[in-house]
Amino acid sequence: MYVSKRSLGEGYIVATGAVLGVVLVAQMGIAGPAGLFWVLASGVSVSVLVGAAYWLQRLDLSSDQVWLVSNCSALGLGIGTTGLVIAEIATPTATVVTVDVAVLGATLGAAAVLGSLGGVVVILHRSNRDLQRQNAVLHRILRHNLRNDMSVVLCLLDDIEASTDGEPSQTARQAQKKVQSFVRLTDRVRQANVGLTDPAETQECKDITTLVESRVDQLRQENPELTIRLDLPEHAVASVSGTFGLVVDNLVESALSDRTTAPQLRLCVETDRDTVRLLVEDTNQTIPAADLTAVAAGSETALEHGFGVELWLVEWLVEANDGEVTFDMSENKHQVTIELDRVRSGWRG
């Protein structure tokens, strides 16, 4: 049985509302008219919490985002409880009557709802920030890379037209490579966009070892100059979507962008109790340093920006699969490390 962060987060919020609801209904029966107002007033908060499984789905949040909302709800509940305890300590002579239990439930319900709403606000802020960053990168791709590539294609075609030596094949071949590069770029962006935005792209338990082997075999066939050394365990299962293989493709494509040096990569998969870790070592430093710097910094500027979109797609796809990615540069090699939640015996480790 596999239990995700989404299920745990939703279950916690719904259970909080259900427990408060049971307590308040019981108190309404005990208190009668004296506690009826507070019980009815807290009904809105209880309904919001119990309905979390529905409205969280409607917000189309990821597992990590649902987990953040549940944590914020727990924080709000804790702050509310602390405030009530302090108030009780400050007024030791107050007598606790039945109606106070209804007030207590209403207060705690409102605190949990406010915590959940606070979590949603934080998520919206982060999503807006990430969307702005993605738009900036994609705008740069359209404005700079694609425009320059198409300008090169036009110049090469002009050379073919003006050629009189009867041997335009080499120039035509260069133009063809540029166009093919453009087509591959648009295909990668389109495929990655499906993995980032399509609600049907649900996560499943997949063997990362098998996935890496199959992707590398295909990439070797397409790029004979590519040298990749694999260091893989027998099995390494993680919860990822069907488009996660694009992470490997884009990492290798980023190394292939430097056509002056043959890429030499080492792909290593490691596991511990809770994590599946994919390490990509670039000993020839063919992954552009400018791309690594831009993605590691989390933003681009007019004067400092990368030249490709591959590493941005890697980061976005890893984040969409509830993972983490880090980019390291040293004098001898470039390294990309991807960490995913491990699944062991049907359970996430």
N, C-alpha and C positions, 0 to 999 in steps of 0.2 A: 504494500500500500504506500503510495507516494503522497506526501503532505507538503504542499508548497507554502511559501511565505504568504501568498494571497489567501489561501485557505485558513491559515493560522490567524492572519490579521482580521479577516472578515469574521471568523468564528469568535475572536475575542470581543469585538465591538458588539456583535449580535448577542453574545452571552451576557455582556454587561447590561445591555438594555433589557434582556429577558429577566435577569435577576432583579433589577430595580423594579420592573413591572410587577413581578410576583409579590415583592415586598410591599409596594404601594397598594396593590389590590387588597392584600391581606389587611393593611392598616386602614383602608377605607371601610372594610367590614367591621373593624374594631372601633374606630373613632367615630363612625357615623357622620352626621352633618358637620361636626367640628373639623374633621380633616378632609372633607370632600373637596373643598376649593383647591388645596395644595395638591391633592392627588390628581385632580383633573388638569391643573396647571402644568404638572410634570408629565402629563400624557404626551405632549408634543415631543419632549426630549426623549422619552422612552421609545416613541414611534420612530424617531430618526435613527436611534441606535439599532433597534430591531430590524429596521429596513435597510441597514447598511449593506447587506449582501446584494440588494437591488440597486441602490444608488451608486455604490462603488463600481458596479458593472457598467452602469450608464455613463459614468465619467471616463470609462475605458482606461483605467489606470493599470500600470504594470504591477508585477508582484512586489517589487521593491517599494513602489509608491504606496500600495495598499498597506505594506508593513509600516511605512513611515506614518501614515494616517493613524494606524492602530497605536503606535508608540505615542503619538501626540495626544490621542484620546486617553491613554493611560496616564500621561503626564498631567493632563487637565484634571483627571479624576484624583490623582495624587495631590495636586495643588488644592483642589476643593476640599479634600479630606483634611489636609494640613490646616487650612483656614478654619474649618469647623472645630478641630481640636484646639487650636489656639484660642478661638472664641469661647470654647467651653472652659478652658483653663483660666481665661481672663474673668469669667463670671462664675465662680465656683458655687455661688449661692443659688444659681438658677435651678429650677426644678424641671426635670425631664418629664414631659407629659406625652400622651399618645400622639397628639397632633405634631409634636416636634419630630417624630419619626418620618412623617409625611414631608415636613419641611426639609429634613435631612435628605430624603430620597430625591426630592425636586432639585435641591442644590447640587447634589452629586451628578444627577442626570444632565443638568445644564452645563456643569463643568466638563463632563465627558464630551458633550456635543461641541462645546466651544473648542476643546482640544482637537477634535476631529476636523472642525472647520479651519482651525489654524494650520493643521497639517496639509489640508487641501490648498490653502493659500500659499504655503511654502512650495508645494509641488507646482502650482501654476506659475509662480515666480521663476522657478528653475526651468520649467518647460519653455517659458517665454525667452529666457536667456539662451537656452540651447538652440531654440528655433532661430533667434537672431544670429547666432554664431554660424549655424548651418547655412542660412540665407547669405551671409557674408561670403562664406567659402564658395557656394555655388555661383554667386554673382561674380566672384573673381574668376571662376572657371569659365563662365560664359564670356566675360569681358576680356580676359587675358589669354588663357590657354587656347580655347577654341578659335578665337578670332585670329590669333597668331598662326595656328595650324592651318586654318583655311587660307590665310594670306600666303603661306608657303606653297600650298597646293596650287593656288592661282598663278604664282610666279613660275612654278615648275611646268604647269600646263602652257604658259606663255612661251617657255623655252622650247617645248615640244613643237608648238606651232611655228616658231621662228627657226627651228633646226633645219639645216640643209645638208647635213652630213649623212643622212640616211640611217643613223644609229641612235634613235631616241629611246631605246629600250631601258637603259640605265636610269635616265631621267624619269621615264614613266614608272619604273619600279619604285623610285623614291616617292613619287606622288602617291602611288598605291599604298605604300607603307603608312604614309601620313593619314590617308583616308581610313585605312584599317585601324590605325591607332584611335582615330576619332570614333569609329563605330564601337570599338571595344570599350572606350571610355563611357559612351552613352549607355551601352548595355550594362556595364557594372553599376552605374548610377541608378538605372531603372530597376535592376534586380535587387540592389540594396534597399531601394525605396520601398519595394514590396515587403521586404523583411522588417522594415521599420514602421510601416503604416498599416499593413494588412491585418485586420483582427483575426483572420483565419489562420495566420501563422502562429499556431500554438506551440508551446515547448513540449518536447518529448525526451525520453531517456535515450541517449545515443552514445555509442562507443566512439570516443574522440580518436582513439588509436586507429580504428577502421576508417573513420572519416578522413584523417590526415593521410593515411596510406593511399586511399583512392584518389584524393585530390592531387597528391604529389605525382602519382603515376600518370595522370592526365597531363599535368603541367610539364613533365619530362618529355612526353611525346610531342607536345606542341613547341617546346623550346629545348632543342638538343644541346645548346651551349650551357644549359643550366646545371649546376652541380648542387645537389641537395643530399645531405647526410641525415639519416633518421636515427633517433634514439628513443624507442617507444616501448612501453610496457605491453604486456599481453592484452590487458583491458584497462580502460579508464572511462567510466561512464559518467556523463553529466547531462543536465537538463538543458537542451538548446532547441532552437527552432530549425526548420528545414533549410533555411538560408544561411546557417552558420558556416557552411563550407566556403562561402564567399570570403570569409575572414582569411583563410589560407590563400585563396586565389589573389586577393588584393595585396597581401604581404609580399608574395612572390612577384606580382606585377610591379610593385613599387621598386623592388630590387632590379628588375629588368629594365627600368626606365633609364638606367645608365648604360648605354649601349657600347661604351668605350672599354668597359671592364666586365669580364665574365663573372656572374654572380656565384658566390660560394656560400651556401646557407646550411645551417644545422637546425633541424627541427627536433625538439625534445619535449616529450610529455612526461610530467611527473605527477605523482599523487601523494596526498597525505590523508589524514582522517577526514578532513572537511573540504578539500580543494583538489580540483584538477587544474594543473598548471601547464600551459603551452608556451615554451620558450623558442623564439626564433633568433638565432645568432647570425649576424651578417659579417663574416670575417673580412671580406673584401670591401666593406663599407659602400656597397652599391645602392643601399637604401639612402636616398638623399638626406643629408644632414639638415637642410633647410626644412624639409617636410617633418622630420622628427622634432625639430625645435618648435615649429609652429603648432603641431598637435599637442606636444607636451605642455606648451604654454597655454593652450586652450583658446587661442585667438590669433588672428592675423592682422597685420597693419599694411598700409600702403607701401611702406619701404621694406618690411620684413614679412615675407609670405612664402609658402611652399610652392612647388611646381606641379604637384599632382594631387588627386583627390583620394588616392588609394588608402592612405593612413587615416584620413578622416572617416572613410567608410568603415575601416576596421574598428575605430573607436566607437562609432555609432552602433554598429552591429553587436559589438561586445556588450555595450551598455543595454541594448534592447534585449539581450539574453541574460540580464541581471549579473553580468560579470564585471571585472575590472581590468584595465589595460594600462601598462606603464611603458615608457620609452626611455632607454638609457643609451648614452653615447660615451665611448672611451677612445683612447688613442688607437687601440687595436681592433675594436669591433663595435658594431651597433647591435643593440639587443631590444627585442620587443617581448614583453611578458604578459600573458593573458591568464587570468584566474577565473575559474568557474566553480560553482557549488557542485560538489561531488555527490553522486547518487550511489548508494551502496545497498544491495539486497532490497531494491524497491523503495528505499527511503533516501531522502536527501541527507548526505552525511553531515 
